[in-house]
């Protein structure tokens, strides 16, 4: 059982790996030559997820698509609903490969997720990954692309502090822009944005996002 992901978008691959990494073998493909090799060597247990940005101006790709019987799903990570669609495809892909979905014990890195949402430190605020939104006090607020990426990267730090420079580099932006979006995110997740308790700035100029350890305390 192997899912091959052809993309140069590290953020996109990280997201796919988080969804499927514990259920099947994942292969990250970053160049067209390796992609064609993988298609040629594919078995009945293979499926491919293809970033449409990788095949722009590729004159050989159309012919390859008509010649292969390997399942290839083409997505554009830049489109708003792509990550949500991939979550919906999760069971379809597993079924295509004959993977039995087995309930697994909740591990530390997954203990904070409920129905695709991450419970933040106040135990009342949810970060919905699939919907690109924040749910707080019964209201849902849609996140901009950079707000979503900021929270997504901080969640995967698993409460380990990260410097402003490193975070800005991961988001491919400047520290000045980062500070603006830190403020925007705080306005959506904090009870008092001027005294943050969830997304905090440490004296060492590092940021940390606090997440709830207790699923039982979540109010739905």
N, C-alpha and C positions, 0 to 999 in steps of 0.2 A: 504494500500500500504506500504509494508515493505521490505527493503533490509537489509539482515543480512550479516555481514562481519565477517568471521572467520579468525582471524589473531592475532598474538602477535607483529606484526610489526606496531608500533605506527605511523611512518612516512607514511606507506602505508594507514592506516585507515584514517589519517588526509586528505590525498589526495582524497580518495573516498568520505569522508564527504563533502569536498569542492565542489565536482562535483554534488552530489545527495542530500545533506542535506536540500536544500530549496524546494525539489520537492516530497520527500517521507520520511517516517519514517525510521530512520537508527538504527540498533542494532549492537553493537560491541560484538562479542563472542570471548572469549580468552581460553576456555578449551573444550576438546572433549566431556565431559559429557553434558555441556550446549548446545553444537552444536547438539548432538543427540536429546536432548529434543526439541530444536527449530525445527528440521526436523520433529519430530513426531507431533508437534503442528501446523505445517505450514498449511496455507490455500491457496486458489487459488490466493490470492493477495500477496503471498510471493515469494521471489527469494533470492538465496544465492550466495555470492561471496566468494570463498574459496582460501586461501593462500595454495599453494601446499606444502609448508614447514611444515604445521601443520599435514599432514597426512602421513609423512614418518613412515614406520614400523607399520602402523595402519592396522591390519589384518581384522578389521570389516568394514573398509570403503568401500571396493569393493562390499560386500554384500549389504550394505546400499544403494549404488548408484544404484544397480539393482532393489531394492525394492521400492524406492521412485519415485514419479512422479513430485516432486518439482524441478523447474529449478535450477540447480547448475552449476555455472561457476567457473572453476578452473584456477587460474593464478599463476605465479611465480613472485613476486615483484622484484626479483633480476635480472630478464631478462631485457635487454636493452629497448625493445619496449613495456613493459607491461603497463606503464602509458599512453602511446600513444593509445594503443588498448582500454583501458578502456574509454578514451575520445570518441573514435569512437563507443563504445558500449552504450554510454549514452542514445541515442534515442531509441536503440533497447530494452534496459532494461525498459525504460519508456513505450514503446509500449507494451511490454510483460505484464506489469502491468495495462495497460489501462490508463496511466497517460497522460492527455492532457498537452502538453507543452505550457505554457502561458507566453507571454512576460511580464516581471515585470519591474517596475521602477528601474533605476540604483541606487543602494544603495552605500554608501560611500566605503565599502570594495570591491565593484565590479567595481567602476567607473574607475579604472586604467587598467581594462582588456579589450582587444579588440581581438576578434577571438581567444581566448585561450592564448593571449600574454599579458604581463604586460609592460606598458610603464614606462621606468625609468626616472630619474629626469631631464635628458637633453632634453627630449621630442622627441628624435630621435632614441634612443636605445630600442629595444624590447627584452624582455625575453620570449621566446616561451617555455611554460611549456610542451606541448605535444611533441615537437621536441627535447627537451633537448638542446636548442641552444640559441645563442644571434644573433640578426640581427642588424647590424650597418652599415650605409652608403651603403645599398644595398648588403652587404656581410653577410653570415650566418656562424657562428662558433659553432661547436658542443662542448658541455660542457662534461667534465668528470663527473663520478657519484658524486664525492665529491663536485665539482664546482656547479653542479645542486642542490644538497641538501643544500649547503650553501646559494645560492640565494633563494631557495624555502623557507627556514626557515626565512630569512631576509624579504622577501616579506610579509610573514604572521605576521611579527611583526608590520606591518602597520605603519612604520616609527617611531616606539617606540624603543629607544636605548636598546641594549642587551649587557651584559658584555661578554668579550672574554671567560671567564671560562664557563658561561652558554651556550654560542654558541658551544664551544668545546664539552661540555657534550651532547648537543642535537645531535651533529653529531657523537658522540661516537669516538672522537679522542682527541689528545692532543693539547694544545695551540700552541706548536711549529709547528705541522702540519697545524693547522688552519691558522697561519700567512703565511705559504707558499701558501695556497690556496686563501687566501685573495689577495695576490699579483697576482696570476694567473688570478683571476676573474677581478681584476682591469685592467689588461692588455687587457682584452677583452671588457670591458664596458666603460672605461675612455678615454677621449681625451688625457689626460696627466696623466698616472698612478702615477707619482711622486707627483702630486698635485690633488688628487682625489676630485671630487665634487658630485659623486653619492654614492659611498660606502665610508663613512667617519668614521674616528676613532676619538672619542671625548676624551677630556683630562681626563675624568673619566675612561678611558680604556674601553669604550663601543663603539659598532659599530652601525651605522644606515645606511639603504639603502633608498635613496630618490627616490620617485616615482612621476610621473606626475599626477597632478589633472585634467588636461585639455585634454579631448579626441580630441577636435577639433584641437589641435596643432600638432597632430601626422602626420608625413609625411609618406605616404605609397608608 
